[in-house]
Amino acid sequence: PTLSAEGALELAEAFEFLGGLRLRHQAEQIRRGLPPDNHVAPAALTALERTQLKAVFAVVGRQQETLAQRYRQRSE
C-alpha cells in the first residue's frame, strides 16, 4: 500500500510543522540555559499553533486509518 500524493504532501507538511515547533522549543530552552528536550507543552503554544497542532493530528490520524484499512483488505 502506498499513500496518495495528497496524503504524502499532507504528512510532509505536518512533519515540517511539528519539526518547527520542536526546534523553536529547543532553541528557547537553550537560550534559558536548560537542556533541550522534545516535550512541547500545548499550553505554551499560541491559539493558532494549537489549532494547527489539532489539524496535524487529524491528518496523521486519517493517514493511519487509510493505511490500516488497506492492510486489512490485503490480509483478508
C-alpha positions in Angstrom: 0.0 0.0 0.0 1.1 3.5 -0.8 0.0 6.9 0.2 -1.7 9.1 -2.3 0.2 12.1 -3.5 -2.1 14.3 -1.5 -1.7 12.2 1.7 2.1 12.3 1.3 2.0 16.1 0.9 -0.2 16.5 4.0 2.1 14.3 6.0 5.2 16.2 4.8 3.6 19.5 5.8 2.6 18.0 9.2 6.2 16.8 9.8 7.5 20.2 8.9 5.1 22.0 11.3 6.0 19.6 14.2 9.7 19.9 13.5 9.4 23.7 13.6 7.6 23.6 16.9 10.2 21.3 18.3 13.2 23.4 17.1 11.7 26.6 18.5 11.0 24.9 21.8 14.6 23.6 22.0 16.1 26.9 21.0 14.2 28.6 23.8 15.4 26.0 26.3 19.0 26.6 25.2 18.6 30.3 25.5 17.3 29.8 29.0 20.3 27.6 29.9 18.2 24.4 30.1 18.9 21.1 28.4 16.8 20.8 25.3 14.0 18.1 25.2 11.1 17.2 23.0 8.3 18.0 25.3 6.3 20.9 24.0 3.5 21.8 26.3 0.3 22.7 24.4 -0.4 25.4 26.9 2.8 27.2 25.8 1.6 27.4 22.2 -0.4 30.3 20.7 -4.1 29.7 19.9 -3.2 29.4 16.2 -0.4 26.9 16.9 -2.8 24.8 19.0 -5.4 24.9 16.1 -2.7 23.9 13.7 -1.5 21.1 16.0 -5.0 19.7 16.2 -5.1 19.8 12.4 -1.8 18.0 12.2 -3.0 15.2 14.5 -6.2 14.9 12.3 -4.0 14.5 9.2 -1.9 11.8 10.9 -5.0 10.0 12.2 -6.6 10.0 8.7 -3.5 8.6 7.1 -3.1 5.9 9.8 -6.7 4.8 9.2 -6.3 4.8 5.5 -3.2 2.6 5.8 -4.9 0.3 8.4 -7.8 -0.2 6.0 -5.5 -1.0 3.1 -3.6 -3.6 5.2 -6.8 -5.2 6.5 -8.1 -5.5 2.9 -4.9 -7.2 1.8 -4.8 -9.7 4.7 -8.5 -10.8 4.2 
